[in-house]
Amino acid sequence: MIGNSAGARHRNPITRLLTDPEFAIRAARFALGLPTRMETEDRRVLEEVIFPFYLGLPQIRCVLFVGCDWYTRHYEKAFFERHDYWTIDWAASARKYGARQHIVDSLEFLDRYAEAERFDLIVCNGVFGFGLDTLEQCERAFTTCYSRLRRQGHLLFGWTDVPARVPIPLESIQSLRLFEPFELPSLGTWRYVTRTPYRHTYDFYRKARDGH
């Protein structure tokens, strides 16, 4: 009964506002339009480790962030205010969480909006299994990412490594092989599994030096 009561409390936002001070603070910050973080380990790694690395690279000037929600609303001001920053999400309702330069469409159709070699960094985090659900979708999406990245441009691919959220085997996606794995110096690997129950994983890729 204790477990069930706790679960019900967290499902009821009014009760949670009254019983969870940290949640109340985050809700107030969100209502005021202030930066509001998602308090999870994978987001901490993304915001405190991964973003600072890319922000420190002078060649990263144009960035595309895939997928928008309340916890990404502050990313433009907090991290990418000095960059040519774009967001894309298929849901029109996500527009309010996106950048000033926002595209309402799926990643597979990025080529309708951006010319070849437009971006230096594409962040595709939490979309595999949450929109990119078929082999056809993935092949088109990552092929398009490759063509829209400049030479030696970076692709950050974040995904949840649990069976229910892996719609197809990653090794079956041929378009990912267009990229070369890139070892992120601060993490010492090209594939980093966060310490989360859902094993959120970050894969780091780079467009090959010769652009092929």
Residue pairs with C-beta under 8 A, 6 or more apart in sequence:
8 15
9 15
9 16
9 19
10 16
10 20
13 27
16 23
16 24
17 23
17 24
17 27
18 24
22 39
26 36
26 37
26 39
29 35
29 36
30 36
30 70
30 73
34 74
35 74
35 77
35 78
36 70
36 71
36 73
36 74
37 43
37 47
37 71
38 71
40 196
40 200
41 194
41 195
41 196
41 200
42 158
42 194
42 196
42 200
42 202
43 71
45 192
45 194
45 202
46 125
46 158
46 202
47 79
49 186
49 187
50 156
50 184
50 186
50 187
50 202
51 79
52 186
53 184
53 185
53 186
54 60
54 63
54 121
54 154
54 156
55 79
55 80
59 120
59 152
60 83
60 120
60 121
60 154
61 83
61 84
61 120
62 83
62 84
62 85
62 86
62 118
62 119
62 120
62 121
63 80
63 83
63 84
63 85
63 86
63 119
63 120
63 121
63 122
63 123
64 86
64 87
64 88
64 110
64 114
64 118
64 119
64 121
64 122
64 123
64 148
65 72
65 75
65 80
65 85
65 86
65 87
65 88
65 99
65 123
66 87
66 88
66 89
66 107
66 122
66 123
66 124
66 125
66 127
67 88
67 89
67 94
67 124
67 125
67 126
67 127
67 130
67 131
68 87
68 89
68 94
68 95
68 97
68 98
68 102
69 94
69 97
70 97
72 87
72 97
73 96
73 97
75 85
75 99
76 85
76 87
76 99
76 100
80 99
84 101
85 99
85 100
85 101
86 99
86 101
86 102
86 103
86 114
86 119
87 97
87 98
87 99
87 101
87 102
87 103
88 98
88 102
88 103
88 104
88 105
88 106
88 107
88 110
88 113
89 95
89 97
89 98
89 102
89 103
89 104
90 104
90 105
90 106
90 131
91 104
92 104
94 104
95 102
95 104
103 110
103 113
105 112
105 113
106 131
106 137
106 141
107 124
107 127
107 131
107 132
107 141
107 144
107 145
108 137
108 140
108 141
108 144
109 144
110 141
110 144
110 145
110 148
111 144
111 147
111 148
114 148
115 148
116 147
116 148
117 147
117 148
117 149
117 150
117 151
117 153
118 148
118 149
118 150
119 148
119 149
119 150
119 153
120 149
120 150
120 153
120 154
121 153
121 154
121 155
121 156
122 145
122 148
122 149
122 153
122 154
122 155
122 156
123 156
123 158
124 141
124 145
124 155
124 156
124 157
124 158
125 156
125 157
125 158
125 202
126 158
126 159
126 160
126 200
128 138
128 157
128 158
128 159
128 160
128 165
128 166
128 167
129 159
129 160
129 165
129 166
129 167
130 165
131 137
132 138
132 141
132 167
133 167
134 167
134 168
135 168
135 172
135 173
138 168
138 173
138 175
139 173
139 174
139 175
140 175
141 175
142 155
142 173
142 175
142 176
142 178
142 179
143 175
143 178
145 155
146 155
146 175
146 178
146 179
146 207
149 155
149 207
150 207
151 207
151 209
151 210
151 211
152 206
152 207
152 208
152 209
153 206
153 207
154 182
154 204
154 205
154 206
154 207
155 179
155 204
155 205
155 206
155 207
156 202
156 203
156 204
156 205
157 176
157 202
157 203
157 204
157 205
158 200
158 201
158 202
158 203
159 165
159 166
159 170
159 200
159 201
159 203
160 166
160 198
160 199
160 200
160 201
161 193
161 198
161 199
161 200
161 201
162 198
162 199
165 198
170 176
176 205
178 207
178 208
179 205
179 206
179 207
179 208
180 205
180 206
180 207
180 208
181 190
181 191
181 203
181 204
181 205
181 206
182 190
182 204
182 205
182 206
183 189
183 190
183 204
184 190
184 192
184 204
187 202
190 203
190 204
190 205
191 201
191 202
191 203
191 204
192 201
192 202
192 204
193 199
193 200
193 201
194 200
194 201
194 202
